[in-house]
Amino acid sequence: NLDVTLNELRDKSLTSLNIASLKAILIRPLTGKEILITREPPKPWEVEINGTLREANEKKLFDLLRALTTGRATAFPSDAATDFTQWGINRPFLTIGLLGDEKQTITLDFGMDGHGGVFVNRRGTTIVMRIDPALLADISIQPHEWRHARPWSVSKVDLKSIERQIRQDPPLTLPYDFIEEAWKAELEGQDISPRLDPAKANHLLDALVDLNVSRWLPAGDAAATAALASPLLSISITERVPDEFGDTKEERRRTLSIAPVPGEGNPTSYFGQITGEPHPFLLDRDLFRKLAVDPLEK
């Protein structure tokens, strides 16, 4: 009862990768910029964006490698193709290059026919594989999507204060003393420290230090820009900026603005953006709740 046809016996995986040996990945969409992801062990993976190297987004890397290693062909339209025009592979909409040890390379060309079918050819072979278009959802082709999920670095040692504001309400200021691990609270020029719950203030600080975005959005994203024009929650942090001798001569203030994604009665996602950062991002509901905690005792 075994199906011993050639298509059933052949390997249906897109590629067999030894991930540990990977040195670089090049993503080249037909339209858009190339994305180069490299690694120099023991350093983490880095991505080059606009000529600058920065730590790569681990989730996007995991999704990509999973797609390439577990993705399967649904059919083999040809075993001996010499002209790839009918599958759109002659002008691929996406090319992925993989560099391993001893400069071994694998290049995958992705094409689309006139009916929306998606096909892959490993360059240098004559085999054409058909794949489920849904597999492409795991391959990020926009440079900003590859930015690390951590949008900023917050130092507890250098933290001077946190300012928290709900809509247009008066902001609550929380001065912080790292040495004493002590908080104060000020509202409209009044010291209300007795009303402060230090544990809640610490939870808020931990959420800011460990802040991770769900997804980066394009610069100038229209929906995010409109929503963030009137943020639901704004959190500003003021930090001391020590010089090379450890002396503080200036301070830095950054503001995180957050607004719900419209269209949901109980939002599951929230827009966020940090002052000076052109790219907005998405935060999930659980993280928003941690950031929205009221540090004052009820």
TAKATA-V913587 format. One record per residue. RES is the residue in one letter. SS is DSSP state (H for helix, E for strand, L for the rest). OMEGA is omega as a letter, one per 30 degrees, with the letter a starting at -180 (999 if undefined). D_CENTER is the distance of its C-alpha to the mean C-alpha in Angstrom with 2 decimals. Layout:
<<RES:SS:OMEGA:D_CENTER> <RES:SS:OMEGA:D_CENTER>>
This chain:
<<N:L:a:47.22> <L:L:l:44.55> <D:L:a:42.90> <V:L:l:43.47> <T:L:a:42.49> <L:H:a:40.65> <N:H:l:37.42> <E:H:a:37.38> <L:H:a:38.14> <R:L:l:35.64> <D:L:a:32.17> <K:L:a:29.75> <S:E:l:26.53> <L:L:l:24.71> <T:L:l:24.87> <S:L:a:25.83> <L:L:l:23.51> <N:L:a:24.23> <I:H:a:20.68> <A:H:a:22.23> <S:H:a:23.90> <L:L:l:20.95> <K:L:a:20.79> <A:E:l:18.74> <I:E:l:16.98> <L:E:l:17.56> <I:E:a:16.10> <R:E:l:18.59> <P:E:l:18.51> <L:L:l:21.90> <T:L:a:20.70> <G:L:a:17.99> <K:L:l:17.17> <E:L:l:17.08> <I:E:a:14.07> <L:E:a:15.47> <I:E:a:13.91> <T:E:l:16.56> <R:L:l:17.74> <E:L:a:20.82> <P:L:g:21.58> <P:L:l:21.51> <K:L:l:18.61> <P:L:l:15.03> <W:L:l:13.41> <E:E:l:12.82> <V:E:l:11.75> <E:E:l:14.15> <I:E:a:13.13> <N:L:l:16.31> <G:L:a:18.32> <T:E:l:16.41> <L:E:l:15.11> <R:E:a:12.22> <E:E:a:10.62> <A:E:l:8.27> <N:L:a:5.17> <E:H:a:7.78> <K:H:l:7.02> <K:H:l:6.68> <L:H:l:9.70> <F:H:a:11.42> <D:H:a:11.33> <L:H:a:12.70> <L:H:l:15.32> <R:H:l:16.30> <A:H:a:16.95> <L:H:a:19.00> <T:H:a:20.93> <T:H:l:21.63> <G:L:a:21.81> <R:E:l:25.49> <A:E:l:27.84> <T:E:l:29.66> <A:E:l:32.51> <F:E:a:33.92> <P:E:a:35.46> <S:E:l:36.95> <D:L:a:37.83> <A:L:a:39.56> <A:L:l:37.84> <T:L:l:38.85> <D:L:a:37.83> <F:L:a:34.30> <T:H:a:34.83> <Q:H:l:35.27> <W:H:l:31.80> <G:L:a:30.11> <I:H:l:29.19> <N:H:l:31.44> <R:H:a:28.87> <P:L:l:25.55> <F:L:l:22.74> <L:E:l:20.34> <T:E:l:21.14> <I:E:l:19.37> <G:E:a:21.14> <L:E:a:21.09> <L:E:l:23.00> <G:L:l:24.56> <D:H:l:27.36> <E:H:l:30.44> <K:H:l:28.56> <Q:L:a:28.58> <T:E:l:26.48> <I:E:l:25.47> <T:E:l:24.67> <L:E:l:23.79> <D:E:a:24.72> <F:E:l:23.64> <G:E:l:26.19> <M:E:l:27.14> <D:L:a:30.73> <G:L:a:32.39> <H:L:l:31.91> <G:L:l:28.14> <G:L:a:28.37> <V:E:a:25.73> <F:E:a:27.10> <V:E:l:26.17> <N:E:l:28.40> <R:E:a:28.06> <R:L:a:29.51> <G:L:l:32.98> <T:L:a:33.87> <T:L:a:35.70> <I:L:l:33.89> <V:E:l:31.92> <M:E:l:29.73> <R:E:a:28.76> <I:E:l:25.46> <D:L:l:24.10> <P:H:a:21.98> <A:H:l:19.65> <L:H:a:18.42> <L:H:a:16.69> <A:H:a:14.17> <D:H:a:12.49> <I:L:a:12.38> <S:L:a:9.77> <I:L:l:12.09> <Q:L:a:10.67> <P:H:a:10.02> <H:H:a:7.78> <E:H:a:5.19> <W:H:l:5.58> <R:E:l:5.29> <H:L:a:5.30> <A:L:l:4.33> <R:L:a:7.94> <P:L:a:8.95> <W:L:l:12.53> <S:L:l:15.24> <V:L:a:18.14> <S:L:l:21.42> <K:L:a:23.82> <V:L:a:26.60> <D:L:a:26.32> <L:E:l:25.54> <K:E:l:28.41> <S:E:l:27.57> <I:E:l:25.25> <E:E:a:26.18> <R:E:a:25.35> <Q:E:l:26.35> <I:E:a:26.51> <R:L:a:27.05> <Q:L:l:30.12> <D:L:l:31.62> <P:L:a:32.79> <P:L:l:30.06> <L:E:a:30.42> <T:E:a:30.26> <L:E:l:29.78> <P:E:a:31.12> <Y:E:l:30.17> <D:E:a:32.23> <F:L:a:30.42> <I:L:a:33.75> <E:L:a:35.27> <E:L:a:32.06> <A:E:l:33.54> <W:E:l:32.40> <K:L:l:34.37> <A:L:a:33.92> <E:E:l:35.17> <L:E:a:35.50> <E:L:l:37.37> <G:L:a:38.99> <Q:E:l:40.19> <D:E:l:39.50> <I:L:a:38.49> <S:H:l:37.39> <P:H:l:39.63> <R:H:a:37.47> <L:E:l:34.25> <D:L:a:32.87> <P:H:a:31.50> <A:H:l:29.67> <K:H:l:27.64> <A:H:l:26.99> <N:H:l:25.77> <H:H:l:23.44> <L:H:l:21.99> <L:H:l:21.61> <D:H:l:19.94> <A:H:l:17.34> <L:H:l:16.70> <V:H:a:16.63> <D:L:a:14.20> <L:L:l:11.90> <N:L:a:8.36> <V:L:l:6.40> <S:L:a:6.33> <R:E:l:4.73> <W:E:l:5.30> <L:E:l:8.91> <P:E:l:11.55> <A:E:l:13.80> <G:L:l:16.76> <D:L:a:15.51> <A:H:a:18.94> <A:H:l:18.34> <A:H:a:16.13> <T:H:a:18.68> <A:H:a:21.54> <A:H:a:20.36> <L:H:l:19.45> <A:L:l:22.88> <S:L:a:24.32> <P:L:l:21.86> <L:L:a:22.83> <L:E:l:21.77> <S:E:l:21.51> <I:E:l:21.11> <S:E:l:22.21> <I:E:l:22.38> <T:E:a:25.07> <E:E:l:25.09> <R:E:l:27.80> <V:E:a:27.03> <P:E:l:29.33> <D:L:a:30.86> <E:L:l:31.63> <F:L:l:34.52> <G:L:l:32.59> <D:L:l:34.27> <T:E:l:32.55> <K:E:l:33.57> <E:E:l:30.83> <E:E:l:28.22> <R:E:l:24.74> <R:E:l:23.67> <R:E:a:20.22> <T:E:l:19.68> <L:E:l:16.91> <S:E:a:17.91> <I:E:l:17.14> <A:E:l:18.67> <P:E:l:18.81> <V:L:a:17.77> <P:L:l:21.34> <G:L:l:23.32> <E:L:l:23.02> <G:L:l:25.76> <N:L:a:23.69> <P:L:l:20.08> <T:L:a:17.43> <S:E:a:14.59> <Y:E:l:14.72> <F:E:l:13.68> <G:E:l:13.01> <Q:E:l:13.50> <I:E:a:14.87> <T:L:l:18.06> <G:L:a:18.00> <E:L:a:14.37> <P:L:a:14.55> <H:E:l:11.17> <P:E:a:11.12> <F:E:l:8.52> <L:E:l:9.35> <L:E:l:10.74> <D:E:a:12.73> <R:H:a:16.49> <D:H:l:17.08> <L:H:l:15.10> <F:H:a:16.85> <R:H:l:20.11> <K:H:a:19.73> <L:H:a:19.15> <A:L:a:21.97> <V:L:l:24.51> <D:L:a:27.80> <P:L:l:28.94> <L:E:l:32.54> <E:L:l:34.90> <K:L:999:36.31>>
